[in-house]
């Protein structure tokens, strides 16, 4: 198992049960079932006051949750783990004080997913990503795009929406993003965007366009952002990025000429770095005062993976 944050989801999504309303009703009321809670995009995390234990997702039973349940809020079926149904429930429609008044939530806090991701175990981040991205899609897709003002009906506990007027069906979307390291001899190229904090450099990245392969997207983005012609695109690994719902596709690509020209729109500065340079950066001893994204970012993992091969 790799260490990619927001990956390694251990839940069997068991999609065959999503449309089975009778099964869902029984599962929701079952003593075996567990629920995780969200409020305004933040998962409810169990924390210890003295920080003696690591934070973790707070899972509660139907009985513990009953005080917070309303007939208007349908839990999202995440799937099965150890033969136990797991659900996620978004309580953003309720008052926060009302939600936190549940005694089962006493030792927990709603914490931003980006903030907590580095402090909880990797499989839990995968579960958070599944729920968070689905909730975001549901919030952003309320009306039919073909029938003005017609609300969509939620189906399959939140994995599908239908228009009862024209019959159109909608499904959660994932936006593919290529993120890559151009490589020349014993160096890789990192870029700096306008909005980055001072000294931060990262891998190049961009959305895959319609009708485009991953390889084509990598070569196009490298050319657009730093003016380099690339080849031999190699796929490495992916990362779900639930902000709101992207799939980061990590790659490397070779270039034959190191002379780059930044586009000054997205990338304002770029630099070639070798393994020795990156080692100093990782241990905080870079003479160039450069730093890279933290381990939770696929860019960090891509850089470390490249260092192992060079």
N, C-alpha and C positions, 0 to 999 in steps of 0.2 A: 504493500500500500504506500502510495506517495504522500508527501506532506503538503499537498496543494490545499490551501484554505478554500472553503465553500464547496469542496469536493468530498468524496468518500462517504456519501450518504448511505447509511446502513439499512435504510428502510426499503422493503420490497413494495413498490408502489401499487401492486395488485389492482391494476386499472380495470380488471374485469368486474370489480365490485362497485365502481363509481356510479354506474347507471341503475344499479339494483336498489331501488328505494326501500324495499322491505329489509334488505340486508343492512343498509345504512342506518335505518331507524333502530334496529336491534343492536347494532354495533355501538351507536352513540349512547344507548342506555345501559350497555353492558358494564359489569364491574371490572372486566378485564381491560377496557379501553382507557387510553391515556390521552390527555389534551395539553397542548402548549398554547400559550396566550400571547397575542400581539395587541399593541395599542399604538396607533399612529406610526406604523412601520417598525416599531421596536419590540423585540421579543422579551418576555418576562424571564429574567435570569435569577436563579437562586444564588445568593451571596452570603458569605459568613461575615459577621461584624468584625471579627478579629483577623480576617483574611487567612485563617488557618487551613482552609480548603479552597480548591479551585472553583471558580464560578461554573455553573452548569445550568442547562435548560431546566426550568421548573415544570415538571409533568404532574398533572393533577387528574384525579378520577372524576367521573360524572357526578358522583355524590359530593365531592369537594367543590365542583364547579357549579352546582345547581343554583346557587345564589346569584351567579352572574349570567346564567343562560336566559335568553328570551326566545320566543317563538320566531322572531324575525331574523335571527342570526343563525345561519347554517354553518356548521363546522366544515372545514376543508379536510377531506379524507387524504391523509398523507400516504397511508399504506399499512403494511403489517411488519412487525418486528417481534421475533420470538412468539409468533402466532397471536400477538395482541394488536388490535386496531389502534392506530395512532392518528390523532386529528390535530388541526391547528384552528384556533378560533380568534377572529379579529373583533375586538370589543371597542373599536374606535368610535362607534355610534353612541356609546354610553359615556356618562360622566366619569372622569378619571377617579375622583374621590369615591364614587360608587363602586368602581372596579376594585380599587385598593382596599375597600372595606371588607372584602372577602378574607376571613381569617386564614385561609389556606395560602394566601399570598404574603403573609406577614414578613417572611425573610427573603423577599424577592424585590427586584427593581426592573422597570422597563429600561433597557439599555440599547443604545444605537448598535446595530449589527456590525458596523465597521469598527466601533470602539472595542467591542467585546471579542471580536473574532480571534485576536491574537492570544486571548487568555483562556479560551475553552478548547476542548479536544476537537480535532479535525472533523470526525464524523458528525458532531453536533452542528458545526458550521454548515455542513451539507444539508442538514435538515432545515436549518434556518433559511438557507438560500431557496430551497424548494417552496417553503411557505411564503416567504417575503415576496418573491417574484410573482407568485400566483395572486397574492392579495393586491399587489400593485397593478397587475393586468386587469383584475376585476374592477378596481376603482377607476381605471382609465378607459374602460369600455362599458359604458352604461346604455348608450343609445345605438340603434341601428344606423350604419353609415349610408344605407340606401333609402330608408324611410324616415323622413324628418320628424324628430320628436317622439319616435316610438321606442319605448324602453325594451331592452333585451331581457329575456328570461334566463336565469341561471340554471344550468343543468350539470349533472355529474359532480355535484358538490362544489363546483367552481372551476372545472376544467373545460367547460363548454358554455357558450351562450347562443341563444336562438332568438330570431325575430319571428313572432307569431303572425306578423302581417305578410312578409314576403318569403319567409322560410329560410332566410340566410343563416348560416352557422358560423360561429367565430370560435377560435381556439387560441390559447395562450401562445404568444410569439416570443421567440428568442432572437436577439440581434447578434449575428456573428461578427467578431472583431479579430483581425489578425494583429499579433504583436510579435515583433521580430528583431533579431540581431543581425545586421549586415556584418559579414566577417571578411577580413583581408589579412592573409598570412597568419600572424600570431596575435591579431588584434580584433576587437569587436567595436562597433560604433554605437555610442549612446547619444541621445538627443535631449535637449532642454526646451520645454514649452514655455510660452509666455507666463502662464499661470502657476508655474512650479515655484515652490519655496526657494530661497537663495541657495545655490550650490547643488540642487538636486538634478540629476540626470537619470534617464530611464531608457528602456527599449522604445523603438519606434512603434506606432500603432495606428490603426484606422479601420473603419467599418468595411466589410465585404459588400460590394455593390451587386445589384441584381444581374444575373447572367454571368457571374464571375466565379472562377475557381479560387481556392485558397492560394494556390501558387501565383495566379495572376494578380490577386489582391496584394500579396506581399511585394511582388515586383513593381506594381504600380505605386504603392505607398512609398517604397524606398526611393523611387524615382521622383515622386512629387515632393517629398519632404527634404531630401538631401541631394537630389540630382544624380544619383548613382544607378547604373545599370546592374541588376543582380541576376543570379542564376542559381541552379542547384538548390532550390528551396527544400528544406527538410523539416517535416513536422516533428514536434517534440512532445507536447502535452497540452491539455486544455484546462480552463478554469471557469466554472460558473461565476458570474459577477452580478449579484442581485441588486444593482443600482441603476435602473430597476431590473433589467433582465437581459444581460449580455452573456455570450459565451466567448471567452478569450482563447484564441487559438495560437499557441506559442510555436514559433518557427525560427530557423536560422536560414541565411542565404549568403552565398559567396559573391564577392565583387572583384573585378580584375583591376580596377583603378581606384586608389584611395582618395583622389581629389574630389571633395564634396562641395556642394553649394546649398546652404540652408534656404528654405523657402521664405523665412521670416514672417510667415503667417501662423503656421502651427509650431514650427521649430525655429528658435532664434539662435541656437548655438548647438554644436555637436563636437564630439571628441572621440578619437580613437584611443582605446585603452587595452593594454595587454594583461596577462594574468597577474603579473607582479603589481601593476597599478591597482587592479581590482582587489587584490588581497589586502593592500594597505587601506583601501577605502572601507572594506568590511570590518577591519579592526580599528577603524577610526584614526589612522595614522597617515592619511593622504596629505601630501604636501600641497596638492592642488585645491584642498578644501572642498572636495566633491563628495557627495553621498548619493546613495541609490535607494529606491523604495524598500520598505520593510519586508520581512519574510512572507507576510500574508499576501503580497502582490505577486502575480505570476512573472512580472518583470524580474523580480529578485531571484525567483527560482530558475528562470531562463538563463540569467547571468551566471549563477552558481553552477548550473548544469554545463554551460559552455566552458567554465573554468576547469571542470573535471576532465573534459576532453582535450584540453590544451596545456 
